[in-house]
Amino acid sequence: QAQLVESGGGLVQAGGSLRLSCAASGSIFSWNTMGWYRQAPGKQRELVARITSGGSTYYADSVKGRFTISRDNTRNTLYLQMNSLKPEDSAVYYCRCPVSPLTDYWGQGTQVTVSS
């Protein structure tokens, strides 16, 4: 059974930066696409960014140019560097590893709060 554990969230002022990490246990990390999602109160969970096993990336329009997703396959760790943070980036951030239609791993989430 694989496990994903996020860290790095916190409170930051608008314009500041945070770096989220997602440590993956088990043997799921190296060959699977990984993603960061977020969910703000009263809103649906949304895709923020994802990265394939080969390093190809996708970003939501709302974070393009400000966030950078990366992965270290030797450390089984996924990262999200968030710069120029805005209050509307406040949410619980989750990492995800969809292995198959029946096997979909999520972390427990880490809170990001951006004050204006």
C-alpha positions in Angstrom: 0.0 0.0 0.0 1.5 3.3 -1.1 1.3 6.5 0.9 1.7 10.1 0.0 2.7 12.7 2.6 2.6 16.4 1.9 4.5 19.1 3.8 5.6 22.7 3.4 2.3 24.5 3.7 1.8 27.5 5.9 0.9 31.2 6.2 2.6 33.7 3.9 1.9 37.2 2.8 0.8 38.0 -0.8 3.8 38.1 -3.1 5.7 35.5 -1.0 6.8 32.0 -1.8 6.3 28.5 -0.5 7.7 25.1 -1.5 5.5 22.1 -1.1 6.8 18.6 -0.9 5.1 15.2 -1.3 7.0 12.2 -0.2 5.8 8.9 -1.7 6.3 5.5 -0.1 6.0 2.3 -1.9 7.1 1.6 -5.5 4.6 3.8 -7.3 6.6 7.0 -7.8 9.1 6.6 -10.6 6.9 5.6 -13.5 3.6 7.4 -12.8 2.3 10.9 -13.5 2.0 12.9 -10.3 -0.1 15.9 -9.7 -0.9 18.7 -7.3 -4.5 19.7 -6.7 -6.1 22.2 -4.4 -9.4 22.8 -2.8 -10.6 26.1 -1.3 -13.6 26.3 1.1 -16.8 26.0 -0.8 -15.1 25.1 -4.1 -14.4 22.0 -6.0 -11.0 20.4 -6.0 -9.0 21.5 -9.0 -5.8 20.5 -10.8 -3.0 22.9 -10.2 -0.1 21.1 -12.1 1.0 17.7 -13.1 4.2 16.1 -14.3 4.8 12.8 -16.1 7.4 10.3 -15.3 9.5 11.8 -18.2 9.2 15.3 -16.8 6.6 16.8 -19.1 4.5 19.4 -17.2 1.0 20.9 -17.3 -0.2 24.0 -15.4 -3.5 25.5 -14.8 -3.8 28.9 -16.3 -4.3 30.5 -12.9 -0.8 29.4 -11.8 1.2 29.4 -15.1 4.4 31.4 -14.7 4.2 31.5 -10.9 4.3 27.8 -9.9 6.8 25.1 -10.9 6.2 21.4 -10.4 9.2 19.1 -10.3 10.1 15.6 -9.1 13.1 13.8 -7.8 12.7 10.1 -8.7 15.8 9.2 -6.6 14.1 10.6 -3.5 10.5 9.6 -4.5 9.5 13.2 -3.9 7.3 15.6 -5.7 7.6 19.4 -5.3 5.6 22.5 -6.0 7.5 25.8 -5.9 4.9 28.6 -5.5 6.0 32.1 -6.1 4.2 35.4 -6.3 1.4 34.0 -4.2 -2.0 35.6 -4.2 -4.8 35.4 -1.6 -6.8 33.3 -4.1 -4.1 30.6 -3.9 -5.2 29.9 -0.4 -6.5 26.3 -0.2 -5.6 22.8 1.0 -3.1 21.4 -1.4 -3.0 17.7 -2.2 -0.7 15.5 -4.2 -2.1 12.7 -6.2 -0.8 9.6 -7.9 -3.4 7.9 -10.2 -1.9 4.5 -10.8 -5.0 3.0 -12.5 -8.7 3.5 -12.7 -9.1 1.5 -9.5 -6.0 2.6 -7.7 -5.7 6.4 -7.0 -3.5 7.6 -4.2 -4.0 11.0 -2.5 -2.1 12.6 0.3 -3.8 14.1 3.4 -3.3 17.7 2.3 -1.4 20.7 3.5 -2.9 24.1 4.2 -1.7 27.1 2.3 -2.9 30.5 3.5 -2.0 33.7 1.7 -2.8 36.9 3.5 -3.4 40.2 1.7 
